[in-house]
Amino acid sequence: MEMKMERWLLCISLILVVYGALPVAAVESGKYASLSNPVRISYPAENQRIPAIPSTFVGGSAPPDGKLTINGKPVNIHPEGGFLTTVSLTPGVFEIHAELQWNGVTYRSVRKVIVAEVQQTPPVSPLTIQSVAPQEDQALLPGDWVKVVCKGSPGMAAYFTITGIEMQFPMLESPRGSGVYQGLFKLGSFDFLYQAAIRVTLMDENGGLVTKEAKGRVSRFSEDLPVIVETVSDQTLLYAGPAVSTSDKAGYVMFLPKKTMLQVTGKKGKEYRVRLNGTQTAWVNESAVKQLPAGTLIPMNIIGNVTLRTRGNSTLIRIPVAQRIPFRIDYDGDGRIFDIILYGAYSNTDWVNNAVAGCIQQVRWYQDDAETYRLRLFMEPNSWWGYDVSYEGSELVVEIRTPPPLINASLPLSGLVIAVDAGHGAGGGAMGVTGYAEGDANMAIALRLKEKLETRGAQVVMIREGDEDVPLSQRAGIAWKNRADILVSIHNNSLGPTGNPFVKRGYGVYYFTPVSLPLAREIHQAYQRMFGPGQAFPLKDDGLYHANLSVIRGTQMPSVLTESAYMIVPEEEAYLKNDAFRSNVAEAIITGLEQYAARMRKKME
C-alpha cells in the first residue's frame, strides 16, 4: 500500500509539473516526489567551512506557491522553484533555518555551517609571538634576500637572528599597531650557512622578551658543481616566482616538453629556482624534474642553419639543437612579429633555407645576450591562428597554423574542424538551486551548438560524447589530436561563499593565449547583442576575461571558454532549462565564430 501511495504521489507531481504547478525540481528530487519535505537548502553545503565574513548567500528550492522564510526573513520563490537570499553570519557553528508554509503545513530545513573566527591581533600582555615566516626551508646564493615576517604583540621592538651570524637584524612593524613585523637579510659571499635557524624576538618597554623560531631554515646553495635537472613530462610548468602560498602558485612563464634541461640555482620549500640567462630566472616544482648525474655540463647550444617549409595549412620552422633547452614564444597583438627565444644558445646561423614560406615573409636572428638566441619571424598580419612547439630528435620544430582558405563566403565555418567541450561530466560541476547539474546544462548547450555548427558546414569534434567525465588534463589534447581549428569549452558559473550573486551574474567569455583574444572578443560581443536589455533572455554582462584555465591554455588553436549563466541564480538556472535559451546561446557562439573565421580566412581565388 505504501509503495502504491508513493507512485500515486509521483504521478500527481508529474501532472503538476506539466501544468506548471510545481517546479521541475519537484520530480528531480526524491523529497519533492514524496512531498515529505519540499523545502531544500542547496547552498551552502552542510558543514561547509566559511571564512570570517559578515554574510553569505543561501540558495535552494521550494514550491513556488509557498511562503518561505530564511532565519525569519521572507524570501521570494522563483516560478521554477528556486530561491536565493543572504544571511548575516556569526563565528562558530552557524545554523540556517528555512521555514515553508505550504498547503496549510509548515516544513522546516536546517543547514549547519562553520564560520571562521576573525583573526585577532595578539594581546600586548602577555607578550606573544603568534607566527614566524619563512615556513619552508631555503637554499640560496650570495646576493639573495631572506624575508622574515612575524605576527605578535603590537607596538614592540623587534629583531631576528640567524644561526652562525653574529648580528641582530631589525624588524619594523607595518602598519603601525598591526602586530606584523618584517625584516630582511642578504646572504653574503662569506656566509656559509647550513640549515641555519631564524629566531624572532619581541621586546617590550620594560625589557621583557619573547622569542620564537621559524619553521623554515636557511642554507647556502652549493656552487661546487652545476646542478642540472630535466623535466619528466610534457607541458612542465615554469613559474615567475616561488609559490605565493601553499595553495597559490606564481604566474606561468612557459610550458616545456619532456627532457628539457635546466640549471638549478636555489630552492624554496619544494620548488627549484632555475637559471634562464644572466638576468632571468624561473621556478619549477621538484616533482616535475629529475636531477641529472653530478658533473653534467651546463647546456649550451650552437644554433646552425634554420629550415622553413610548408605542410598543408601549416608552416614548419626547424631549428637544430644539440640539447633540449628552455624556450619561449612571444608575438605581438596582430601577429606581425613572432619570436622564438632559446635560453642557453648562441648563433651560428649562416643560412635560412626557404626564408619566405607560408605566412612567413622574412626571418632574422638576434643574439640578445651571450646565452639567449632569438629567431624573429616577420609574418603576414592576421594570417595564422595557432602554433605548436616540440622537440623532434636534434631539432626544435615550431608549427605555425594558417586558417584554411574560404570557399564559400556565405558559410565562413564550412570545412573547419571545431572542438566542442561540454564541461564536467553528467551530474558534475556546479549545482543549480533546484538541483540542476552544470554538467548536464553544459551538454544540452553543446549538443545545440553541434547541431547548428554542422548546418553551417563545420565538422564537430565532441570532447565528451555523453555522460562520461573526460579528465581535464586530456580535453585540449583531444582537440589537438583531431587537428581541430578552434576549441570552444561550454560552462556555466557559480560562486563561493564570499561572492555576491546579486551583483555577479550573467554571461562571461574567457581566453588565455593572445591568439585567442580576437575570437573571444567576437563571441563576447555576440553575447552582448543576444542577451542585452529588451531581448528574450536579458542577462548581465559579466565580462571578457584573460583567465588561466587548463582547457583553453593550449597554443595550437584559438580556444575560448563561455559561462552563459550562473547556476545559483534562480532565474538564470531556469533559463538553462529552457531550450530556446540554449538555442540562443549556441547562436551567439556561432555568430562570434563566423565573424572571426570570415576575417581570418582568405577567400579562395
KETI-373853 format. One record per residue (C-alpha): residue number from 1; residue in three letters; x, y, z. Coordinates in Angstrom, 3 decimals, padded with zeros to 6 digits. Example, Ala and Ser with C-alpha at 12.3 -4.5 7.8 and 13.67 -1.06 7.14 Angstrom:
BEGIN
  num  residuo         u         v         w
    1      ALA   012.300  -004.500   007.800
    2      SER   013.670  -001.060   007.140
// end
This chain:
BEGIN
  num  residuo         u         v         w
    1      MET   000.000   000.000   000.000
    2      GLU   002.855   002.361   000.891
    3      MET   004.558   001.677  -002.469
    4      LYS   001.315   002.354  -004.341
    5      MET   000.864   005.624  -002.452
    6      GLU   004.421   006.728  -003.386
    7      ARG   003.778   006.003  -007.056
    8      TRP   000.446   007.821  -006.917
    9      LEU   002.113   010.880  -005.384
   10      LEU   004.838   010.787  -008.045
   11      CYS   002.188   010.712  -010.804
   12      ILE   000.399   013.679  -009.214
   13      SER   003.733   015.521  -009.077
   14      LEU   004.386   014.877  -012.768
   15      ILE   000.919   016.189  -013.669
   16      LEU   001.571   019.311  -011.596
   17      VAL   004.882   019.858  -013.391
   18      VAL   003.194   019.595  -016.787
   19      TYR   000.654   022.247  -015.813
   20      GLY   003.233   024.471  -014.125
   21      ALA   002.014   023.984  -010.544
   22      LEU   005.359   022.558  -009.353
   23      PRO   008.947   023.247  -010.466
   24      VAL   010.896   020.643  -012.426
   25      ALA   012.878   020.012  -009.252
   26      ALA   009.703   018.552  -007.714
   27      VAL   010.209   015.484  -009.888
   28      GLU   014.007   015.509  -009.896
   29      SER   014.263   015.395  -006.091
   30      GLY   013.080   012.402  -004.044
   31      LYS   011.915   014.723  -001.272
   32      TYR   009.785   016.657  -003.747
   33      ALA   008.363   013.499  -005.309
   34      SER   007.115   012.228  -001.950
   35      LEU   006.207   015.793  -000.836
   36      SER   007.524   014.861   002.624
   37      ASN   009.668   017.994   002.897
   38      PRO   009.500   020.249  -000.161
   39      VAL   011.969   022.884   001.089
   40      ARG   015.637   022.238   000.409
   41      ILE   018.783   024.277   001.038
   42      SER   021.389   023.730  -001.703
   43      TYR   023.927   026.431  -000.776
   44      PRO   025.961   026.456   001.358
   45      ALA   026.713   022.753   001.832
   46      GLU   026.246   021.001   005.150
   47      ASN   029.241   021.650   007.461
   48      GLN   030.861   023.879   004.833
   49      ARG   033.699   025.953   006.239
   50      ILE   033.181   029.647   005.555
   51      PRO   035.847   032.326   006.069
   52      ALA   035.411   035.155   008.528
   53      ILE   032.896   037.203   006.508
   54      PRO   029.831   039.101   007.763
   55      SER   027.306   037.439   005.421
   56      THR   026.850   034.869   002.677
   57      PHE   024.176   033.782   000.209
   58      VAL   021.713   030.934   000.712
   59      GLY   020.090   029.165  -002.233
   60      GLY   017.707   026.268  -002.602
   61      SER   014.287   025.195  -003.817
   62      ALA   010.681   025.158  -002.613
   63      PRO   007.198   025.084  -004.186
   64      PRO   006.682   028.467  -005.841
   65      ASP   003.228   028.971  -004.288
   66      GLY   004.553   028.553  -000.748
   67      LYS   005.640   031.213   001.739
   68      LEU   009.288   030.914   002.719
   69      THR   011.470   032.492   005.384
   70      ILE   015.202   032.043   005.960
   71      ASN   016.220   032.823   009.547
   72      GLY   012.953   034.719   009.893
   73      LYS   013.408   036.835   006.738
   74      PRO   010.778   036.474   003.944
   75      VAL   012.249   035.118   000.702
   76      ASN   010.754   035.165  -002.795
   77      ILE   010.491   031.854  -004.631
   78      HIS   011.045   031.867  -008.399
   79      PRO   008.237   030.347  -010.529
   80      GLU   010.598   027.442  -011.316
   81      GLY   011.078   026.782  -007.603
   82      GLY   014.490   028.275  -006.887
   83      PHE   015.217   030.843  -004.192
   84      LEU   018.212   032.998  -003.289
   85      THR   018.813   035.266  -000.310
   86      THR   021.544   036.365   002.093
   87      VAL   022.075   035.740   005.794
   88      SER   024.246   037.534   008.327
   89      LEU   026.824   035.250   009.925
   90      THR   028.349   034.851   013.355
   91      PRO   031.585   032.920   014.062
   92      GLY   031.496   029.259   015.021
   93      VAL   028.789   026.714   014.207
   94      PHE   026.044   028.700   012.484
   95      GLU   022.556   027.417   011.650
   96      ILE   020.483   028.435   008.641
   97      HIS   016.770   027.785   009.233
   98      ALA   014.365   027.542   006.292
   99      GLU   010.641   027.544   007.121
  100      LEU   007.991   026.974   004.457
  101      GLN   004.233   027.457   004.754
  102      TRP   002.602   025.392   002.011
  103      ASN  -000.855   023.868   001.677
  104      GLY  -001.570   024.555   005.344
  105      VAL   001.517   022.678   006.527
  106      THR   004.773   024.059   007.959
  107      TYR   008.008   022.460   006.686
  108      ARG   011.454   023.158   008.111
  109      SER   015.014   022.547   006.964
  110      VAL   018.224   023.332   008.830
  111      ARG   021.712   023.738   007.411
  112      LYS   024.793   023.952   009.665
  113      VAL   027.982   025.717   008.531
  114      ILE   031.232   026.549   010.303
  115      VAL   032.220   030.219   010.185
  116      ALA   035.850   031.124   010.898
  117      GLU   036.732   033.448   013.726
  118      VAL   038.137   036.855   012.809
  119      GLN   041.862   036.648   013.431
  120      GLN   042.600   038.875   016.359
  121      THR   045.786   040.863   016.906
  122      PRO   047.734   039.145   019.700
  123      PRO   047.490   040.894   023.078
  124      VAL   050.070   043.355   024.345
  125      SER   050.224   041.348   027.559
  126      PRO   051.276   038.658   027.881
  127      LEU   053.975   039.330   025.287
  128      THR   053.140   036.981   022.406
  129      ILE   054.526   035.783   019.067
  130      GLN   051.802   034.072   017.083
  131      SER   053.717   033.052   013.941
  132      VAL   057.066   033.422   012.182
  133      ALA   057.883   033.028   008.483
  134      PRO   059.574   031.601   006.421
  135      GLN   057.695   028.349   006.948
  136      GLU   059.789   026.414   004.404
  137      ASP   063.500   025.660   004.049
  138      GLN   065.502   027.739   001.566
  139      ALA   068.793   027.187  -000.265
  140      LEU   070.160   030.437  -001.693
  141      LEU   073.124   032.043  -003.417
  142      PRO   075.117   035.094  -002.253
  143      GLY   073.140   038.220  -003.050
  144      ASP   069.763   036.575  -002.392
  145      TRP   067.451   038.087   000.190
  146      VAL   065.656   036.304   003.022
  147      LYS   062.390   037.922   004.148
  148      VAL   061.353   037.326   007.756
  149      VAL   057.799   038.091   008.903
  150      CYS   056.406   037.848   012.408
  151      LYS   052.864   038.251   013.815
  152      GLY   052.827   039.171   017.504
  153      SER   052.004   041.700   020.170
  154      PRO   051.768   045.194   018.636
  155      GLY   053.938   048.187   019.466
  156      MET   057.099   046.282   020.358
  157      ALA   060.763   046.482   019.392
  158      ALA   061.618   043.528   017.130
  159      TYR   064.660   041.831   015.616
  160      PHE   065.714   038.457   014.264
  161      THR   068.904   036.416   014.365
  162      ILE   070.331   033.679   012.126
  163      THR   072.429   030.845   013.494
  164      GLY   076.063   031.347   012.510
  165      ILE   075.814   035.121   012.011
  166      GLU   076.705   037.401   014.905
  167      MET   074.199   040.141   014.227
  168      GLN   070.694   041.231   015.175
  169      PHE   068.637   042.243   012.146
  170      PRO   065.999   044.914   012.849
  171      MET   062.318   044.386   012.053
  172      LEU   059.728   047.128   011.542
  173      GLU   056.036   046.952   012.399
  174      SER   053.927   047.802   009.351
  175      PRO   051.331   049.130   009.508
  176      ARG   051.903   050.510   012.978
  177      GLY   049.753   048.797   015.576
  178      SER   049.103   045.741   013.387
  179      GLY   051.487   043.392   015.188
  180      VAL   053.062   042.454   011.832
  181      TYR   056.849   042.849   011.803
  182      GLN   059.098   042.440   008.747
  183      GLY   062.854   042.332   008.192
  184      LEU   065.409   041.374   005.530
  185      PHE   068.736   039.557   005.421
  186      LYS   071.045   039.433   002.379
  187      LEU   073.212   036.343   002.048
  188      GLY   076.858   037.451   001.797
  189      SER   079.792   035.902  -000.053
  190      PHE   081.292   034.642   003.217
  191      ASP   078.057   033.410   004.802
  192      PHE   078.375   029.627   004.702
  193      LEU   075.089   028.559   006.214
  194      TYR   073.585   025.092   006.500
  195      GLN   070.112   024.600   007.967
  196      ALA   070.559   027.838   009.909
  197      ALA   067.692   028.650   012.268
  198      ILE   065.885   032.014   012.191
  199      ARG   064.671   033.341   015.550
  200      VAL   062.500   036.408   016.066
  201      THR   062.485   038.361   019.321
  202      LEU   059.942   040.915   020.538
  203      MET   060.857   043.228   023.428
  204      ASP   058.523   045.460   025.416
  205      GLU   059.405   048.795   027.000
  206      ASN   060.224   047.114   030.308
  207      GLY   062.822   044.819   028.760
  208      GLY   060.550   041.783   028.663
  209      LEU   061.425   039.370   025.842
  210      VAL   059.735   036.611   023.885
  211      THR   061.454   034.590   021.143
  212      LYS   060.082   032.181   018.527
  213      GLU   061.889   030.143   015.876
  214      ALA   060.736   029.951   012.259
  215      LYS   059.915   026.526   010.892
  216      GLY   061.898   027.191   007.716
  217      ARG   065.703   027.135   007.774
  218      VAL   068.325   028.756   005.514
  219      SER   071.246   027.133   003.699
  220      ARG   073.751   028.315   001.136
  221      PHE   073.221   026.624  -002.223
  222      SER   076.274   024.620  -003.246
  223      GLU   078.276   026.075  -006.129
  224      ASP   080.897   023.325  -006.294
  225      LEU   079.296   021.744  -009.398
  226      PRO   076.387   022.895  -011.527
  227      VAL   073.099   021.230  -010.583
  228      ILE   071.282   020.188  -013.767
  229      VAL   067.783   018.718  -013.879
  230      GLU   065.498   017.689  -016.728
  231      THR   061.731   017.791  -016.987
  232      VAL   059.933   014.450  -016.600
  233      SER   056.754   015.137  -018.581
  234      ASP   055.396   017.258  -021.405
  235      GLN   053.878   020.635  -020.579
  236      THR   056.060   021.072  -017.500
  237      LEU   055.197   024.405  -015.909
  238      LEU   057.762   027.071  -015.108
  239      TYR   056.583   029.845  -012.803
  240      ALA   057.503   033.508  -012.461
  241      GLY   058.453   033.099  -008.801
  242      PRO   058.150   030.769  -005.829
  243      ALA   054.671   029.851  -004.612
  244      VAL   052.685   032.737  -003.155
  245      SER   051.205   030.327  -000.579
  246      THR   050.732   026.578  -000.168
  247      SER   047.637   026.740  -002.385
  248      ASP   048.587   029.560  -004.762
  249      LYS   051.364   029.245  -007.335
  250      ALA   053.028   032.197  -009.032
  251      GLY   052.163   033.131  -012.628
  252      TYR   053.046   030.813  -015.502
  253      VAL   056.132   031.679  -017.577
  254      MET   056.462   028.783  -020.009
  255      PHE   055.429   025.201  -020.753
  256      LEU   058.330   022.859  -021.556
  257      PRO   058.500   019.441  -023.218
  258      LYS   059.837   016.310  -021.565
  259      LYS   063.634   016.075  -021.058
  260      THR   064.262   019.819  -021.242
  261      MET   067.478   020.603  -019.325
  262      LEU   067.532   023.303  -016.622
  263      GLN   070.235   024.656  -014.312
  264      VAL   069.160   024.925  -010.662
  265      THR   070.435   027.902  -008.642
  266      GLY   068.348   027.736  -005.478
  267      LYS   065.406   026.212  -003.682
  268      LYS   062.483   027.346  -001.525
  269      GLY   060.336   024.652   000.007
  270      LYS   059.572   022.170  -002.775
  271      GLU   060.398   024.490  -005.656
  272      TYR   063.658   024.955  -007.540
  273      ARG   064.875   028.248  -008.921
  274      VAL   066.274   027.707  -012.424
  275      ARG   068.538   029.970  -014.432
  276      LEU   067.444   031.014  -017.926
  277      ASN   070.203   033.557  -018.600
  278      GLY   072.232   036.141  -016.747
  279      THR   069.190   038.221  -015.793
  280      GLN   066.193   035.866  -015.943
  281      THR   065.132   033.027  -013.672
  282      ALA   062.024   030.881  -013.251
  283      TRP   060.726   028.326  -010.739
  284      VAL   059.691   024.691  -011.111
  285      ASN   058.284   022.158  -008.655
  286      GLU   060.789   019.491  -007.626
  287      SER   058.306   016.746  -008.582
  288      ALA   058.317   017.964  -012.216
  289      VAL   062.042   017.340  -012.756
  290      LYS   064.740   014.764  -012.020
  291      GLN   068.358   015.552  -011.190
  292      LEU   070.991   014.537  -013.733
  293      PRO   074.302   012.988  -012.627
  294      ALA   076.860   015.211  -010.905
  295      GLY   079.247   016.653  -013.469
  296      THR   076.580   017.162  -016.141
  297      LEU   077.600   020.252  -018.081
  298      ILE   075.507   023.417  -018.239
  299      PRO   073.605   023.147  -021.544
  300      MET   074.827   025.496  -024.268
  301      ASN   073.767   025.096  -027.903
  302      ILE   075.248   026.450  -031.110
  303      ILE   072.302   027.199  -033.400
  304      GLY   073.123   026.418  -037.013
  305      ASN   071.101   026.809  -040.177
  306      VAL   067.313   027.080  -039.946
  307      THR   064.895   025.473  -042.399
  308      LEU   061.336   026.539  -043.280
  309      ARG   058.798   024.561  -045.265
  310      THR   055.031   024.326  -045.663
  311      ARG   052.819   021.332  -044.968
  312      GLY   049.125   021.644  -045.720
  313      ASN   047.871   024.699  -043.829
  314      SER   050.963   024.853  -041.624
  315      THR   054.438   026.351  -041.850
  316      LEU   057.208   024.392  -040.110
  317      ILE   060.353   026.030  -038.715
  318      ARG   063.159   023.576  -037.874
  319      ILE   065.946   024.804  -035.575
  320      PRO   068.938   022.485  -034.958
  321      VAL   069.799   021.930  -031.271
  322      ALA   072.257   019.596  -029.567
  323      GLN   070.357   019.572  -026.255
  324      ARG   066.802   020.270  -025.182
  325      ILE   066.896   023.745  -023.678
  326      PRO   064.140   026.033  -022.398
  327      PHE   062.373   028.261  -024.907
  328      ARG   059.652   030.886  -025.003
  329      ILE   057.357   032.158  -027.760
  330      ASP   056.451   035.865  -027.974
  331      TYR   054.321   037.635  -030.577
  332      ASP   052.613   040.984  -030.971
  333      GLY   048.882   041.717  -030.993
  334      ASP   048.134   041.269  -034.688
  335      GLY   050.720   038.547  -035.207
  336      ARG   053.138   040.520  -037.386
  337      ILE   056.191   039.518  -035.338
  338      PHE   056.689   036.009  -033.956
  339      ASP   059.753   035.430  -031.747
  340      ILE   061.256   032.055  -030.834
  341      ILE   063.575   032.619  -027.855
  342      LEU   066.071   029.919  -026.799
  343      TYR   067.911   030.078  -023.452
  344      GLY   071.366   028.519  -023.446
  345      ALA   072.205   029.120  -027.108
  346      TYR   074.250   031.316  -029.418
  347      SER   074.112   031.793  -033.157
  348      ASN   075.960   030.159  -035.979
  349      THR   073.013   030.683  -038.322
  350      ASP   074.558   031.424  -041.701
  351      TRP   071.645   030.146  -043.784
  352      VAL   067.866   030.176  -043.597
  353      ASN   066.559   027.676  -046.116
  354      ASN   063.278   028.725  -047.793
  355      ALA   063.334   032.038  -045.923
  356      VAL   059.909   033.024  -047.323
  357      ALA   057.346   030.283  -046.777
  358      GLY   053.643   030.121  -045.998
  359      CYS   052.645   033.022  -043.751
  360      ILE   056.309   033.982  -043.079
  361      GLN   057.612   036.930  -045.075
  362      GLN   061.106   037.297  -043.589
  363      VAL   063.398   035.704  -040.976
  364      ARG   066.154   037.300  -038.873
  365      TRP   068.133   036.170  -035.842
  366      TYR   069.374   038.196  -032.839
  367      GLN   071.773   037.405  -030.005
  368      ASP   070.075   039.141  -027.058
  369      ASP   072.971   038.276  -024.745
  370      ALA   075.749   035.705  -024.552
  371      GLU   073.319   032.838  -023.967
  372      THR   069.973   033.974  -025.410
  373      TYR   069.212   033.379  -029.093
  374      ARG   066.131   034.921  -030.713
  375      LEU   064.739   033.876  -034.098
  376      ARG   062.313   036.529  -035.339
  377      LEU   059.676   035.713  -037.960
  378      PHE   058.052   038.606  -039.797
  379      MET   054.523   037.445  -040.572
  380      GLU   051.704   038.468  -042.809
  381      PRO   049.287   040.135  -040.330
  382      ASN   046.227   038.144  -039.217
  383      SER   047.440   035.184  -041.246
  384      TRP   047.812   032.478  -038.574
  385      TRP   045.794   031.244  -035.610
  386      GLY   047.812   028.809  -033.554
  387      TYR   051.171   027.154  -033.116
  388      ASP   052.762   024.057  -031.633
  389      VAL   056.341   023.595  -030.398
  390      SER   058.054   020.253  -029.904
  391      TYR   061.461   018.624  -029.938
  392      GLU   061.976   016.057  -032.690
  393      GLY   065.347   014.365  -032.366
  394      SER   068.002   017.070  -032.656
  395      GLU   065.572   019.790  -033.827
  396      LEU   063.191   022.198  -032.191
  397      VAL   060.160   022.239  -034.506
  398      VAL   057.681   025.121  -034.485
  399      GLU   054.485   024.557  -036.446
  400      ILE   052.518   027.727  -037.228
  401      ARG   048.957   027.014  -038.324
  402      THR   047.265   029.022  -041.080
  403      PRO   043.460   029.158  -041.451
  404      PRO   042.284   027.051  -044.400
  405      PRO   041.077   029.137  -047.357
  406      LEU   037.425   030.163  -047.519
  407      ILE   035.498   028.538  -050.353
  408      ASN   032.015   029.945  -049.712
  409      ALA   031.795   033.451  -048.179
  410      SER   028.232   032.763  -047.006
  411      LEU   029.472   029.788  -044.918
  412      PRO   032.614   031.037  -043.120
  413      LEU   032.719   027.942  -040.895
  414      SER   032.472   025.472  -043.750
  415      GLY   035.335   022.972  -043.783
  416      LEU   036.612   023.887  -040.311
  417      VAL   037.092   021.332  -037.549
  418      ILE   035.638   022.764  -034.338
  419      ALA   036.097   021.016  -030.987
  420      VAL   033.163   021.456  -028.599
  421      ASP   033.872   020.716  -024.950
  422      ALA   030.859   020.191  -022.687
  423      GLY   032.493   020.988  -019.343
  424      HIS   032.498   018.447  -016.489
  425      GLY   030.513   015.211  -016.766
  426      ALA   026.896   014.192  -016.232
  427      GLY   025.740   015.436  -012.836
  428      GLY   029.076   017.228  -012.275
  429      GLY   030.223   020.806  -011.896
  430      ALA   028.236   023.468  -010.081
  431      MET   024.730   022.670  -008.863
  432      GLY   021.733   024.895  -009.505
  433      VAL   019.471   025.954  -006.656
  434      THR   016.825   023.390  -007.704
  435      GLY   019.409   020.653  -008.269
  436      TYR   020.116   021.091  -011.985
  437      ALA   023.729   019.996  -012.578
  438      GLU   026.105   022.158  -014.580
  439      GLY   027.495   019.157  -016.462
  440      ASP   024.002   018.434  -017.791
  441      ALA   023.366   022.082  -018.704
  442      ASN   026.713   022.229  -020.487
  443      MET   025.934   019.136  -022.551
  444      ALA   022.478   020.434  -023.513
  445      ILE   024.055   023.645  -024.879
  446      ALA   026.918   021.734  -026.518
  447      LEU   024.506   019.489  -028.420
  448      ARG   022.605   022.506  -029.749
  449      LEU   025.900   024.090  -030.743
  450      LYS   026.994   020.903  -032.526
  451      GLU   023.711   020.747  -034.439
  452      LYS   023.975   024.366  -035.575
  453      LEU   027.668   024.113  -036.477
  454      GLU   027.029   021.137  -038.707
  455      THR   024.308   023.009  -040.576
  456      ARG   026.975   025.706  -041.239
  457      GLY   029.280   023.120  -042.798
  458      ALA   031.690   022.636  -039.881
  459      GLN   032.990   019.274  -038.733
  460      VAL   032.436   018.943  -034.971
  461      VAL   034.617   017.012  -032.526
  462      MET   032.792   016.447  -029.220
  463      ILE   035.327   016.259  -026.387
  464      ARG   032.857   014.148  -024.462
  465      GLU   030.099   012.293  -026.260
  466      GLY   027.717   011.673  -023.356
  467      ASP   027.750   011.107  -019.606
  468      GLU   031.466   010.287  -019.302
  469      ASP   033.739   012.652  -017.372
  470      VAL   036.826   013.217  -019.516
  471      PRO   039.846   014.213  -017.359
  472      LEU   040.507   017.937  -017.565
  473      SER   044.149   017.336  -018.494
  474      GLN   043.097   015.413  -021.630
  475      ARG   040.469   017.724  -023.104
  476      ALA   042.663   020.143  -025.044
  477      GLY   044.795   017.189  -026.148
  478      ILE   041.766   015.514  -027.729
  479      ALA   041.098   018.678  -029.737
  480      TRP   044.720   018.799  -030.955
  481      LYS   044.790   015.061  -031.738
  482      ASN   041.816   015.669  -034.037
  483      ARG   043.589   018.694  -035.576
  484      ALA   040.752   020.997  -034.558
  485      ASP   040.945   024.544  -035.913
  486      ILE   039.079   026.098  -032.951
  487      LEU   038.114   024.924  -029.449
  488      VAL   035.020   026.137  -027.562
  489      SER   034.507   024.957  -023.983
  490      ILE   030.941   025.259  -022.635
  491      HIS   030.439   026.004  -018.945
  492      ASN   028.046   027.742  -016.569
  493      ASN   029.058   029.646  -013.492
  494      SER   028.790   029.616  -009.716
  495      LEU   030.273   031.432  -006.729
  496      GLY   031.932   030.600  -003.452
  497      PRO   030.567   031.800  -000.089
  498      THR   032.397   035.143  -000.342
  499      GLY   030.738   036.009  -003.684
  500      ASN   027.614   038.094  -004.187
  501      PRO   025.243   036.543  -006.760
  502      PHE   023.007   039.608  -006.577
  503      VAL   025.850   041.564  -008.206
  504      LYS   027.967   038.975  -010.032
  505      ARG   025.793   037.095  -012.503
  506      GLY   025.110   036.729  -016.218
  507      TYR   027.448   035.636  -019.030
  508      GLY   031.224   035.821  -019.419
  509      VAL   033.805   034.804  -022.030
  510      TYR   037.328   033.644  -021.146
  511      TYR   040.606   033.243  -023.083
  512      PHE   044.257   032.627  -022.162
  513      THR   046.594   032.910  -025.162
  514      PRO   046.817   036.239  -027.009
  515      VAL   045.985   034.483  -030.286
  516      SER   042.586   033.586  -028.776
  517      LEU   041.642   037.154  -027.832
  518      PRO   040.120   038.166  -031.209
  519      LEU   037.831   035.137  -031.146
  520      ALA   036.878   035.729  -027.509
  521      ARG   036.059   039.363  -028.307
  522      GLU   033.773   038.367  -031.198
  523      ILE   031.887   035.807  -029.094
  524      HIS   031.570   038.255  -026.204
  525      GLN   030.109   040.904  -028.495
  526      ALA   027.666   038.343  -029.910
  527      TYR   026.518   037.553  -026.344
  528      GLN   026.013   041.267  -025.722
  529      ARG   023.691   041.517  -028.719
  530      MET   021.824   038.287  -027.987
  531      PHE   021.239   038.838  -024.257
  532      GLY   021.172   042.626  -023.920
  533      PRO   018.295   044.707  -022.487
  534      GLY   014.967   044.081  -024.193
  535      GLN   015.952   040.648  -025.527
  536      ALA   014.006   037.461  -024.792
  537      PHE   016.515   036.366  -022.126
  538      PRO   018.195   039.500  -020.733
  539      LEU   021.383   038.853  -018.818
  540      LYS   024.038   040.960  -017.154
  541      ASP   027.398   041.193  -018.946
  542      ASP   029.831   039.564  -016.500
  543      GLY   032.825   040.462  -018.677
  544      LEU   035.586   039.347  -021.020
  545      TYR   038.420   037.728  -019.071
  546      HIS   042.014   036.650  -019.548
  547      ALA   041.974   033.517  -017.384
  548      ASN   044.462   030.777  -016.592
  549      LEU   042.133   027.834  -017.290
  550      SER   043.574   024.459  -018.265
  551      VAL   041.264   023.614  -021.153
  552      ILE   041.975   026.874  -023.045
  553      ARG   045.669   027.110  -022.226
  554      GLY   046.899   025.314  -025.351
  555      THR   048.516   027.311  -028.139
  556      GLN   047.650   025.098  -031.115
  557      MET   044.326   026.793  -031.877
  558      PRO   042.147   029.727  -030.771
  559      SER   040.397   028.495  -027.622
  560      VAL   037.656   030.139  -025.565
  561      LEU   035.511   029.163  -022.605
  562      THR   031.988   030.504  -022.210
  563      GLU   029.987   030.865  -018.993
  564      SER   026.449   031.569  -020.203
  565      ALA   024.645   031.904  -016.855
  566      TYR   025.015   031.415  -013.099
  567      MET   023.607   028.124  -011.811
  568      ILE   022.960   029.633  -008.372
  569      VAL   020.745   032.469  -009.642
  570      PRO   017.158   031.092  -009.823
  571      GLU   016.081   032.941  -012.981
  572      GLU   019.329   032.046  -014.754
  573      GLU   019.098   028.379  -013.764
  574      ALA   015.533   028.469  -015.156
  575      TYR   016.898   029.907  -018.418
  576      LEU   019.318   026.983  -018.690
  577      LYS   016.399   024.528  -018.596
  578      ASN   014.747   026.383  -021.479
  579      ASP   015.540   025.022  -024.951
  580      ALA   015.002   028.433  -026.576
  581      PHE   017.688   029.902  -024.298
  582      ARG   020.091   027.075  -025.130
  583      SER   019.464   027.709  -028.814
  584      ASN   020.198   031.416  -028.352
  585      VAL   023.456   030.622  -026.538
  586      ALA   024.537   028.350  -029.393
  587      GLU   023.569   031.027  -031.920
  588      ALA   025.608   033.686  -030.097
  589      ILE   028.679   031.445  -030.065
  590      ILE   028.262   030.655  -033.753
  591      THR   027.836   034.321  -034.635
  592      GLY   031.155   035.083  -032.934
  593      LEU   032.815   032.131  -034.653
  594      GLU   031.545   033.246  -038.060
  595      GLN   032.680   036.840  -037.600
  596      TYR   036.140   035.657  -036.583
  597      ALA   036.501   032.992  -039.281
  598      ALA   035.301   035.346  -042.038
  599      ARG   038.028   037.843  -041.096
  600      MET   040.814   035.272  -040.717
  601      ARG   040.199   033.001  -043.709
  602      LYS   041.353   034.144  -047.128
  603      LYS   038.832   033.657  -049.891
  604      MET   039.978   031.056  -052.374
  605      GLU   040.694   032.610  -055.762
// end
